[in-house]
Structure formats: structure tokens, C-alpha cells
Amino acid sequence: MKIALIQMNSVWEDKRENLEKAAHFTRKASEEGCDLIVFPEMFSTGFSMNLPVVAEEGYGETPSFLSRIAKAYSINLIAGFAMVAPGDTLARNMAVVFTRQGQPTATYTKLHPFCLAGEDRHFIPGEAPSVFDIEGMPSSVFICYDLRFPEIFRMVAKEVHALFVIANWPDSRRDHWETLLKARAIENQCFVIGVNRTGTDGNRLRYPGASAIFGPAGNLILSGNETEEFLAGEIDPSDVTALRTAYPFLKDMRQWT
């Protein structure tokens, strides 16, 4: 499976500009034979908590656009955006998965708002992980700060062969990002694909890119630098089965109460 990782330098609170960039990268991924394209957390606006500007009302412009380009370029797609559901005053920091036919096959709401930055005052936490298939590969997706909580990854570990993490993870904690991605791959014996943005946002936070694919043994398959926005790498889902058969560590997991 060939995966495009899009380290977008999202334009601050400019949805139209970012959606145009997304269409460009999706076309490029399709032309290069990618099966899946993955965008960062809140790619269409940057990580702004200015909800009247950035949050979609229900299934709005961003997911509708993503559905159209997934279908137009016949590619699976994962991306994050903010949404306000009917009746809610706070938003949800979401990831949505689309098939090659443009159908939404899974949604996920970030389980852990980053309270230190006040995210909990603007976003409702999710309730559970989501498991879905991409081209027959069982997968799950998490968002940014979730990466610091290994227990939620363990909840789906035995069910999946790939864990996706979409993020706006700052440069000041780059080492944590890279270390935790690798750790989640090793402990869960599956592929971990982390997609982070580049550039500087409207809050003057700098982002390192550093998107990466780690194999089920923790081996680094692909990593990005601070400037490039388009990366593509290949994985073989059968590697997960082979490793787990040779080293059936997950079978020794115990349930603790």
C-alpha cells in the first residue's frame, strides 16, 4: 500500500486556500499511484480555537469537499477538521475517513483535549476509538495529544494493522513526537503513520513536519523534514501478521481493573 503524507503548511484560518492546496496534493498523490492520502489535524484552517471562523456546522464545506476529491481522484483519504454538531456550543476536533468512492467510512473525535492550552474550553472530547478498513487493512486514527496516552492505542491494538496520528505538534516537542510514534509502533506491533504540519501558525507556533511511518518492529520507513509538504511511502500490511506470528507479544496482554 502506498501512502501520501501531506505535511501542509496550512494558511491560518483560510479555508478556501487550504482546500485548494488539498486538491492539488490529492491529484499529485493519485498521479503517483498512492492508495491513501493523509492530511494533518485541522488542515483546512490551522489549529485555531476561533470557532466562529474555523468550525463547520455539521457535515459542512470541508468534509463535502474532501468527499468530492476522494471520488474524483479515486483515492482513500483521512483528514481532520473542526465541527459543531446541532445543539452544541463547543466544537469537535475530528478526523474523517473517506473511501475511493468518496463515502465517509469512519469518524473519530479527539479523545484528549489539550487542557494546558485551553482546548477543553472549546472542544468536546470524544468517547471511543474508531476501527475501520482501508483496502482491507484494519486501521484506527488518533489526533495529536492523544499520542501521549498509550492506553487508548491498546484498546484497538489487537484489531488493527495500522495506527494513524494526525497532528499540529509544535517544534519545541519534536523529540516527544518522534519517540512516541516509534513507541506506539513497537508496543502494538503495527504500522504507525504520523502526519504533522509544517510552517508557523497564527499564534506564532512553529511546526517541524517530521511526519513519519514506523514499521511494526519500530523500524523507521519514512520521515519528513521541516519544509517539504508531500511525502509518499509504501507499507506491506502482511508484515504485521508475520511479526505477530513470530513474536506473539499481544497475546500475553492482561486486562487490569
Order of alpha helices (4+ residues) and beta strands (2+ residues): beta-alpha-beta-alpha-beta-alpha-beta-beta-beta-beta-beta-alpha-beta-alpha-beta-beta-beta-beta-beta-beta-alpha
